Amino acid sequence: MSRRGTEGTIARRITETVLPERLGRGFRWLLASSWTSNLGDGIALAAGPLLVASLTQNAVLVALAATIQWLPPLLFGLLAGVIADRLDRRRVVASVNLVRAVVLALLTAAIATDAVSIVIVLGALFLLSTAEVFADNSAQSLTPTIVARDDLAVANSRLQTGFLTLNQMAGPPIGAALFTVGAAWAFGVQAVLVLLAATLVVRVALPPDEHPDAAKSHLWRDIAEGIRWTFRHAAVRTLVLTIAIFNVTFGAAWSVLVLYAGQRLGLGEIGYGLITTVTAVGGLLGIASYGWITKHVSLGNLMRIGLIIETLTHLALALTTSPVVALPVFFVFGAHAFVWGTTAVSVRQRAVPRKLQGRVGSVNTLGVFGGLVVGSGIGGVLAELYGVTAPFWFAFAGSALFVVLIWRQLRHVAHDDERADAAGDERPDAAGGVPAA
């Protein structure tokens, strides 16, 4: 065999290992769109807070920027779920990404002409986050539509890999570097990448029976159906309530992370981007070890361990002033966060019927961002009154209390998922209640 033929065989084997052919061509287009968009969002992950911090050092305003980005999912999450279940999800993703590209182009122009202000930035962040609510819900709902149920964990791990490497690891340092050259460059590059993501997702081919009827029923009836299903299913309900409460504590601490990094750890702009990168490297380790972990640790215990890690993360960051100590803490937290994320998404997608994927996903989104909005408000006030470590002390105390309260309830997630595997059933609990602890 020629050298070229050997190289081609090796390349095909690598491609098959990383992205198995059984996932389908449609998933590959979805993955390409997701990875492209994630790179753009990763650039903004560093550039956005840096832009806000360059305009104001007021802790309340800095936390408000985080709140504004977390508020749209709370306001529009349920509506986004109904739209995802009613309309062509590919077109929803493409359309809102076009809107995001326009907003980013206008923000870039405002920065380049020195017309930018904190009000303009906060308004742009709100519009971008609103569009992202609809894009993310529809994109996530596409995966169980085009991928077999047994392959959802593999598909989600590949999506998470792109999120980690591009959004969390590569994007923030690039964003911070572009910001030091000129803030307009960071947001201009993001606009181009988001536009490219919109063109890629329309190439996804849906099965013939997966084209929703937009006029099937009343809007509020559809929303109520998604809420009822969620709270009748013990595993999904436990996940939603857990993430909602833990995101109050997480949101309090992370809403002032850019100030914490500078004032407490003495990190500059590039150093702030490094925090996200180190967290993502930890996430990659978690994803790479995911198969081994789930074979040796039960789902309930895995979630308990994760919540303990998150609680201790807040304590360690509240105590330290050294980047040498803090960065390994962010590394471990990253491993926990993405193991938890992959598990939670896969459990939910496997349990939820296809016709309800968007709406149940939106209820989960409501829990996620409801917690973040409440937490960021608390974090901003605590940081302004008592210093940047106060939100981390609050996060530690609140997380520790909730771990004690939720400890026994987490077994319901493992119980219901195992029962679904045995029965091959996607229906919620008939009884609609949490089993007795």
BELPE-V113921 format. One record per residue. N is the residue number from 0. RES is the residue in one small letter. PSI is psi as a letter, one per 30 degrees, with the letter a starting at -180 (none if undefined). Layout:
<<N;RES;PSI> <N;RES;PSI>>
//
This chain:
<<0;m;k> <1;s;l> <2;r;e> <3;r;e> <4;g;e> <5;t;e> <6;e;e> <7;g;e> <8;t;e> <9;i;e> <10;a;e> <11;r;e> <12;r;e> <13;i;e> <14;t;e> <15;e;e> <16;t;e> <17;v;e> <18;l;i> <19;p;k> <20;e;f> <21;r;f> <22;l;f> <23;g;l> <24;r;e> <25;g;e> <26;f;e> <27;r;e> <28;w;e> <29;l;e> <30;l;e> <31;a;e> <32;s;e> <33;s;e> <34;w;e> <35;t;e> <36;s;e> <37;n;e> <38;l;e> <39;g;e> <40;d;e> <41;g;e> <42;i;e> <43;a;f> <44;l;e> <45;a;e> <46;a;e> <47;g;e> <48;p;e> <49;l;e> <50;l;e> <51;v;e> <52;a;f> <53;s;f> <54;l;f> <55;t;k> <56;q;g> <57;n;k> <58;a;e> <59;v;e> <60;l;e> <61;v;e> <62;a;e> <63;l;e> <64;a;e> <65;a;e> <66;t;e> <67;i;e> <68;q;f> <69;w;f> <70;l;e> <71;p;e> <72;p;e> <73;l;e> <74;l;e> <75;f;g> <76;g;e> <77;l;e> <78;l;e> <79;a;e> <80;g;e> <81;v;e> <82;i;e> <83;a;e> <84;d;f> <85;r;e> <86;l;l> <87;d;j> <88;r;e> <89;r;e> <90;r;e> <91;v;e> <92;v;e> <93;a;e> <94;s;e> <95;v;f> <96;n;e> <97;l;e> <98;v;e> <99;r;e> <100;a;e> <101;v;e> <102;v;e> <103;l;e> <104;a;e> <105;l;e> <106;l;e> <107;t;e> <108;a;e> <109;a;e> <110;i;e> <111;a;f> <112;t;g> <113;d;g> <114;a;g> <115;v;k> <116;s;l> <117;i;e> <118;v;e> <119;i;e> <120;v;e> <121;l;e> <122;g;e> <123;a;e> <124;l;e> <125;f;e> <126;l;e> <127;l;e> <128;s;e> <129;t;e> <130;a;e> <131;e;e> <132;v;e> <133;f;e> <134;a;e> <135;d;e> <136;n;e> <137;s;e> <138;a;e> <139;q;e> <140;s;f> <141;l;e> <142;t;e> <143;p;f> <144;t;e> <145;i;f> <146;v;k> <147;a;k> <148;r;e> <149;d;f> <150;d;g> <151;l;e> <152;a;e> <153;v;e> <154;a;e> <155;n;e> <156;s;e> <157;r;e> <158;l;e> <159;q;e> <160;t;e> <161;g;e> <162;f;e> <163;l;e> <164;t;e> <165;l;e> <166;n;e> <167;q;e> <168;m;e> <169;a;e> <170;g;e> <171;p;e> <172;p;e> <173;i;e> <174;g;e> <175;a;e> <176;a;e> <177;l;e> <178;f;e> <179;t;f> <180;v;e> <181;g;k> <182;a;e> <183;a;e> <184;w;e> <185;a;e> <186;f;f> <187;g;e> <188;v;e> <189;q;e> <190;a;e> <191;v;e> <192;l;e> <193;v;e> <194;l;e> <195;l;e> <196;a;e> <197;a;e> <198;t;f> <199;l;e> <200;v;f> <201;v;f> <202;r;f> <203;v;k> <204;a;k> <205;l;l> <206;p;l> <207;p;f> <208;d;g> <209;e;h> <210;h;j> <211;p;l> <212;d;j> <213;a;f> <214;a;h> <215;k;e> <216;s;a> <217;h;k> <218;l;e> <219;w;f> <220;r;e> <221;d;e> <222;i;e> <223;a;e> <224;e;e> <225;g;e> <226;i;e> <227;r;e> <228;w;e> <229;t;e> <230;f;f> <231;r;f> <232;h;j> <233;a;e> <234;a;e> <235;v;e> <236;r;e> <237;t;e> <238;l;e> <239;v;e> <240;l;e> <241;t;e> <242;i;e> <243;a;e> <244;i;e> <245;f;f> <246;n;f> <247;v;e> <248;t;e> <249;f;e> <250;g;e> <251;a;e> <252;a;e> <253;w;f> <254;s;f> <255;v;g> <256;l;e> <257;v;e> <258;l;e> <259;y;e> <260;a;e> <261;g;e> <262;q;e> <263;r;e> <264;l;f> <265;g;g> <266;l;k> <267;g;a> <268;e;e> <269;i;e> <270;g;e> <271;y;e> <272;g;e> <273;l;e> <274;i;e> <275;t;e> <276;t;e> <277;v;e> <278;t;e> <279;a;e> <280;v;e> <281;g;e> <282;g;e> <283;l;e> <284;l;e> <285;g;e> <286;i;e> <287;a;e> <288;s;g> <289;y;e> <290;g;e> <291;w;e> <292;i;e> <293;t;f> <294;k;f> <295;h;f> <296;v;k> <297;s;l> <298;l;e> <299;g;e> <300;n;e> <301;l;e> <302;m;e> <303;r;e> <304;i;e> <305;g;e> <306;l;e> <307;i;e> <308;i;e> <309;e;e> <310;t;e> <311;l;f> <312;t;e> <313;h;e> <314;l;e> <315;a;e> <316;l;e> <317;a;e> <318;l;e> <319;t;l> <320;t;g> <321;s;k> <322;p;f> <323;v;e> <324;v;e> <325;a;e> <326;l;e> <327;p;e> <328;v;e> <329;f;e> <330;f;e> <331;v;e> <332;f;e> <333;g;e> <334;a;e> <335;h;e> <336;a;e> <337;f;f> <338;v;e> <339;w;e> <340;g;e> <341;t;e> <342;t;e> <343;a;e> <344;v;e> <345;s;e> <346;v;e> <347;r;e> <348;q;e> <349;r;e> <350;a;e> <351;v;k> <352;p;l> <353;r;e> <354;k;f> <355;l;g> <356;q;e> <357;g;e> <358;r;e> <359;v;e> <360;g;e> <361;s;e> <362;v;e> <363;n;e> <364;t;e> <365;l;e> <366;g;e> <367;v;e> <368;f;f> <369;g;e> <370;g;e> <371;l;e> <372;v;e> <373;v;e> <374;g;e> <375;s;e> <376;g;e> <377;i;e> <378;g;e> <379;g;e> <380;v;e> <381;l;e> <382;a;e> <383;e;e> <384;l;e> <385;y;g> <386;g;l> <387;v;f> <388;t;f> <389;a;e> <390;p;f> <391;f;e> <392;w;e> <393;f;e> <394;a;e> <395;f;e> <396;a;e> <397;g;e> <398;s;e> <399;a;e> <400;l;e> <401;f;e> <402;v;e> <403;v;e> <404;l;e> <405;i;f> <406;w;e> <407;r;f> <408;q;f> <409;l;f> <410;r;f> <411;h;e> <412;v;e> <413;a;e> <414;h;e> <415;d;e> <416;d;e> <417;e;e> <418;r;e> <419;a;e> <420;d;e> <421;a;e> <422;a;f> <423;g;h> <424;d;k> <425;e;g> <426;r;l> <427;p;l> <428;d;k> <429;a;e> <430;a;f> <431;g;g> <432;g;l> <433;v;k> <434;p;l> <435;a;k> <436;a;none>>
//
